[in-house]
Amino acid sequence: MATLAPHQPARYTHWKEQLPAGALDHIPGEGGWPVVGNTFKMLADPHGFAQRMVATYGPVYKNKAFGGWAVALIGADANELVLFDRNRIFSSEQGWGPILDQLFPRGLMLMDFDHHRADRRALSIAFKPEPMRHYAGSLNRGIARQVEQWGAGPMQFYPAIKQLSLDLAADSFLGLPWGPEADRINEAFVDMVQASVAPVRKPLPFTMMKKGVDGRAFLVDYFTQETANRRKHGGGQDMFSQFATATREDGEMLPVDEVVDHMNFLMMAAHDTITSSATSLIWQLAKHPEWQEKLRQEIEAVTGGPDAQGRPRDLAYEDLGKLDLTEMAFKEALRMVPPVPSTPRRALQEFEYGGYRIPAGTNVGINAHFVHHSEEHWDDPYSFDPLRFTPEQVKARHKYAWVPFGGGAHMCLGLHFAYMQVKILMAQLLPRYRITMADGQDPKWQAWPIPKPRDGLRIELTPL
């Protein structure tokens, strides 16, 4: 476990401040090629790279990539140390800064300690029961309409659910239909996410980073105007209206630029992570028809089966907690393909872990994907088995062996929204169609920055 160096103050106030030369010489690891380090090796195969590094150097190792050194802390204990962070050792702001500062500054994930707590509390109003009940209604309507339009036959699921997620966000998050800027907004989110792992970190012409920075500028302008409109004219139960009128404990509204940054970040997080998570679940259900049928039967038992017109009934907000098997299947899909495969932080104070002294100012990272596939915690970890998430199995396992939503103070604020959207998707999709792999082949996945199948996940829908 970790030992904190006593009474040592934080010395690093910005992620651009560098460690002294030689500060990590005592940590095993490697720096890769000149200038670029291991950046391209990691981008080519991040999971294989991590496995090789652990096998070579152990669960604590250093690595140079994306312009700097970082120390990887691998294991469920490391997840608990970094995510629970009982001693406030680790900065999320400085950890994510090199990756997201140009794209998603001041988002909730890039805040620390008291500031993070205050804004998280203000924003949590958007996830209270009354707004969530409103979202459930709009999700049922939007998903039912689109799933019906998909119809029978082959399709690429990933781009279809990505577009659907964006359309749903318009209704649930913004409370308005998209105008002609819909395609531009979608493109801006895609450009920003891809730019987060761009090897070239300056927004030079024709680079991924330039496209990402331009996408951010477009969205900042859009959300700034909308925030002013909501405050002037009022809003409804949609998430943006809740954010725009949210207040801190002292009764003051959040500054407009902070509302914009929070909305920008949370729209990205919900849009892309739910797209990835829903895709991984559909992939596994297409491969495992016996589980697909179990979920179908559970859903129809809870909703009461088709209505008088033969259409699936909506999943009521009050019934979300009754879909136990569906939730276990989703959790297993998140284990196999966590939407955030690894998490960076920066040590504000010196600490000890795994027999090594880690100095203040060190960039550190944990690896959810590695731990989610560790035989220490999971039998046959590359097989799909939702029964890993029965209450008995969960209780017997290390609490931080499964961390797709993070943990501690930075646990994903929208995790219950994610569960709700995926459960409603299953409730509208599975009673209508049988899902199979279009060509019977597993897709290859792009692992970073948010996992997605390279072929779009080619499936076939057969009416029931």
Buried (B, 14 or more C-beta within 10 A) or exposed (E): EBEBBEEBEBEBEEBEEEBEEEBBEEBBBBEBEEEBBBBEBBBEEBBEBBBEBBEEBBBBBBBBBBEBBBBBBBBBBBBBBBBBBEEBBBBBBBBBBBBBBBBBBBBBBBBBBEEBEBBBEBBEBBBEEEBBBBBBBBBBBBBBEBBEEBEEEEBBBBBBBBBBBBBBBBBBBBBBEBEEEBEEBBBBBBBBBBBBBBBEBEBEEEBBBBBBBBBBEBBBEBBBEBBEBBBEEEBEBBBBBBBBBBEEEEEEBBEBBBBBBBBBBBBBBBBBBBBBBBBBBBBBBBBBEEBBEBBBEBBBEBBEEBEEEEEBBBBBBEBBEBBBBBBBBBBBBBBBBBBBBBBBBBBBBBBEBBEBEBBBBBBBBBBBBBBBBBEEBBEEBEEBBBEBBEEEEBEEBBEBBBBBBBBBBBEBBBBBBBBBBBBBBBBBBBBBBBBBBBEEEEBEBBBBBBBBBEBBBBBBBEEE
